[in-house]
Every structure is written in structure tokens, then in C-alpha cells.
Amino acid sequence: MRREGLAGAVVLLVLAATGCGGEADASELPEISGSFGAEPRVGEFGPLPDGVVIDTVIEGEGDQVGANALVVADLVSYDWAEGSPGEPVFSSHAVGEQVLLSTEEFAAYVPEGAGSLSGHREGTRLAVAVPKGSSESGPPDGSEGAGLHVLDIVTHYPAARTVEGEMRPVSDPDLPSVEQEPGSEPRIDVPDGDPPTEPVAVPLIEGEGPQIRKGDRVVVQFTGVTWDDGAVFDSTWDWGGRPTAFPVGSGQIVPVWDAELPGVRVGSRVMLVAPPEYGYGTAGGKESLGISEDDTLVYVVDVLGVH
């Protein structure tokens, strides 16, 4: 599967230019008011801080975010305009779509020691002031990247999250079998026979949440193996069980996911078998993953949520 950072375009734009000095004083931030979950009100901007400032505006009381988590957040970003009130240049409220951001992505865009999403609780509002870009990977719009970013931590998917329920065995002996304990990577045993020539979707645990629709951003744990040797070529468990997310039905992922996941309910575990044309065959393989254009792929996917 092609892994996409769903916050990618937004986060690269608003946070990439944070590769400079240490944390500065929170008193250098403009006044930030308004209730959690609503678009904040920002007062007049003073001089731009010399370093990154991360301040807790509202202290949440929900579950604590740990390492390797995927955070669901509202994000509002402002250009830093000294002497002027803040005007949003991006707002998740305006676009109607929350940001999905891993704790590691956030840490990559702030200087070492300046701050982390890990340790904060759901319900927390953070203000992040970004100095003018000194990072080589500045925002793609070519701006200097100086700004203020207000992040509301709405909820999160912790590391090693898997779906709940009793897993049914795969009844067809010509298909791979799957074993998986809660909170652990699945073990996929591929049979010796030839793979199917059409895509296959086998429900292993049937969830009771909302159904996936085309256009949904789906949060998952997954492991993929090749049919020929059963070797793992891609897995969220390679990153400490950090959940990942991607859009379904947009053509940004392997075709079997686009074809077979719509209609699957949140809370489900499903095994997908992808013949080459439903994997990476039409793309000529995937060299970075060691996949040829002739490989049949097998995925086990836990559907944790949709956004």
C-alpha cells in the first residue's frame, strides 16, 4: 500500500519551517481565546519570537497521547503579521476536515526538545509559534513560513491498537490463513498453490461501526506479504504499531484497497488478496518494497476509524 501522510500537505505547509533554535517564552504569543473545538480568536501579534514557542492554552482531561500515536486534531494557522490581529490562512473548521497527524510527524517539524504531542491529553489546545524558515525543507508555497498554529487534540489512535472480537478462521484451504493476537502483528501463512486471478476479500472480524465510503479517510493497522514467499513487504508494525491513514477511492493506494474496502465497517478485520493488476502490476512493480509487476499480494487490515 502506498502510505500517504494525510496531514502531509497541511503539515508540511504550516510546520515544516521549524528547524531553528530552542523554545522561546510563551509570553511572546498573541492572546488566544475561545472554547476548545471551535475556531480560536487570536489577538494582535507582537514581534516574532526568535525561536519556536509551544504553549498549552487549554489543558485537556481526556486520554493521554503516547508515542507512535495518530492524533486527530483541529488546526488553524495564521501568518505572523506584527501589529495586526490574526487572520487564518488555513482552518480545518473552514474546510470541514480535521487533520490526522502522527506524534512522530509533529516531532519531525519542531526542534529537538521543543515539544511533542506525546504526553498531552485529549481536549488540549496547543499554540505553536514558528520563526521564519531556516529549514531546508520550507513550505511548498515558497514563503518564509513564519506563523502561529493552534492545534486542538480531539482524539487519538494509540500505538498497537487493533480491532476487537473473535477472529473467524479462513475456511478456503486455497487461501492464506491468519493468526493474530490483540495488539500484535498478524501472522499470515500463504498456501503452496497458485494464487487467485481475481481480487478476494475475506472478513475475519466483522465490525459494527460506520461503513467505509469512497472519499473517506480510513485509519488502519495493516500488514502486507507477497504470495510467492509470504515475506512481509510493508506493515504498520514496522513503525511500532503506529496507525496510519489514507483516502479510499481516490486512486492513491493499491487498487484492491479502493475496490474492496468500501462497504467494510469500522471495527472490521479483513484479508485482501490482490492479483498483480490489483496490486502494483500496472505500475510495473514497486522497487522500494521489493515487489515485481507479477507479484500477488496479501493484506490483513484492521479498520480502526473513518474521518
Disulfide bonds with the S-S distance in Angstrom:
none
